[in-house]
Amino acid sequence: GVSIQPLTSELARSFGSKDTKGVLISDVMPDSPAGKAGLKPGDILLEFDGKKTEAPGDLQRAVGLAAPGTDIKVKVWREGTERTVDVKIGEAPDERESQQRGSGSRGGAPSVLGMEVRPITPEVARQLNLKTSEGVIVARVDEGSAAAEAGIQRGDVIREINRQKIRSTGDYERLTHDVKDGDRLTVLLQRGPMSLYVAFTVGKG
């Protein structure tokens, strides 16, 4: 019931972790065992059933060995502290893949972040199979910019910046208005069916 990604050094710094040992949770299904146990996007998973999870493969192997219905202790790093939660292992749901298509919108002049965003109109939401029009869509990414180096792509939907929700272009502009070279940003993206975090330093590209 979670989406995970490797913990890069840039992401580790953004989340206040001392090193890159651990797995970053980028999305949690609310009704999943992980969601019911209180795991959240942005948690760094350190141990699963007493076994260290230093990379996504470690977690996948540990979950594969756990019997459905058992209670497992999971250690996570959240907001500067370690905490342990109990997760009841459930059956793995069928994974569905959705097709992502380009929005066809054209970006204007790029911002200091090296990317241009647009509001998510109902038409764009339908094209990208989005359940909500909250967020902003990346219309353009400058080649060689920090945003491009971090892996942000045209068509990505920005959901959060530095743990602050982005519901509209107004939110995006408010949160990026005073950003300057050298500032570090952590961005939660939606790309097709996936959620993932990227972190980068502004002006470093």
N, C-alpha and C positions, 0 to 999 in steps of 0.2 A: 503493500500500500504506500510505498514511498518511491520517489525518484532521487537518484544519487549521482554524484559526480566526484572526480578526483579533487583533492584539496591542493591547489597550487600555492606557491609561496605568497603571491599577491592576495589571493583569497584568504589565506591564513592570517595575514596581517590585518585585512579588513574586518575579520571576525574576532580579532584579539587573541588568536591562538599562537602558542609559542613556537610551534613547528608544523610541518605538513603531514604529520602522522594522524590519520583519521579520514573519514569519508563525509563529504558535505551533503546534507539533505536539501534538495532544491524544491521538492514538492511533497505534500502529504495529503492523501485522500481522506477527507473528514471522517467517513464511516469505516475506515480500515482499522485493523488492530493498532497500527502505529498512531493513527489519529486519535483513537479513543484513549490511548495511553498518554497522550499529551505531547508527542513529538511534533516539532514545528519546522517549517522551512528555515534554514539558517543554522539549525543544530549541526554540530560536528560529532559524528558517531565515532567513539573511541574504542568501545568494547561491546561485543555481543556474546552473551552467555559465557563471560569470563575470557573470551578469546579476543586479542587485539585486532582491530580492523584498521589497518594502515593504508589500505587501498580498496577500491570497489570490489575487486576479485575476492579479497578476504571476507567481506561481508556476504557476498553472494554464496560462497562456499559454506559459511557458517549457517546462513538461513536454510540452505539446501539440506543440511544435516539435522535441522531442528524438526521434531515431529509436530504436526498440526495439533492444536489444542493445548500445547504445553506453555507454561509461563516462563519467559526468558527475561533475565535482567540485562538491561542495555545501559551503558554509560555514555553520556553525551557531554559536550562542552557547549554551554550556552551563556552568552553575555558575561564572559570572564570567569565562570565557575563550572566545575564538574558536577553533574547530578546523575542519579541513577533512576531509571523508570522500569516498570514491569510491563512487558508486552506479551499478550497472548497470541501465539502463532496461529494464523488462519490459513485457509487454502489459497493458493495463488490464483488471482482472477485472470481471465483471458485478456491478453493485451490486444488492444485495437489500434490499428495504425490509421491515421487520417492524412489525407493528401493536402499539402500546403501549396497554395498558388500565389504568385506575385500580385500585389495590389494594383499595379499599373500607375500608381501615383508618382509624380515627379517631384523630387526635392528641390528646394531653393538653396540659398546660400548656407553653408554649413556653420554651425556654432563653434564655440571654443572647444566643445567636446569632439569635434570632428565628425558630427553626424547631424542630419536634419530629420525632424519627426513631423508627423501629420496626425490629426484626430482620426479615431476609428469611427467611420460613418457606418450606418446600418448595412450599406452595400458592401463595404470592405469586410465587415464582420461576417456577412454571408459568404463572401468569396473565400475567406480564410477559415470558415467553419468555427468561428469564435462564438462562445456561449454568451459573451457579454461585450459591450462596446467600451468597457472601462480600460484605460491604458492609452498609450500612444503607439503608433506604428512607425518604424524606422523607414524613412523614404530614401535616404541616401547616407552612405558612409564614405568619408574621405579616404582614399587609398593612402596607406602609410600612417594614418592617424592612430592615436592610442586606442580609440574605440575599435578600429579595424584590427589592430594587433591583438586586442583582447578577444576577438572572434565575433563581435557584433555584426550582423548581416542585415541587408535591406530586406524588409518583410518581417523582421523580428518585432514582437510586441513587448514594450517596456511596461512592467507591472509595478516595480519598486525602484527607488534610488535611495541608497543608504538607509534601508529598512522603512522608508516612508512610501506609502501607497501612491501610485500615479493613476488617477481616474480620468484625467483630461489633459489637454495641452496646457491649461492653466496651472495645474499641479506641476507639470514638467518644467514650465518656465519659472515658477516660483522656486523650485528646488535647485534649478541650475543657473539662476540669474546671477548669483554672486560667485559662481565657481571660477577659479583661476588656475593658471598653470601651477602644477605641483600638488593640487588637491587630489585625494584618492577617492574614487567612487566605487561603490558596489552596486551592481545593477541586476535585478531579477528579470529575466527574459522569458517569454513564451515563444517557442519555435515549433509550430505544428502541435503535436500532442505533448511535447516535452516542456518542462520548466528547467531553467538552468541559471546559475549565478555566474557573472563575470565581474572581475575587478581590474581597474586600471588607474594609472596616474595621469591626470589631465596634462596635455601638452607634451607627453612623452611618447613619441611615435617614431 
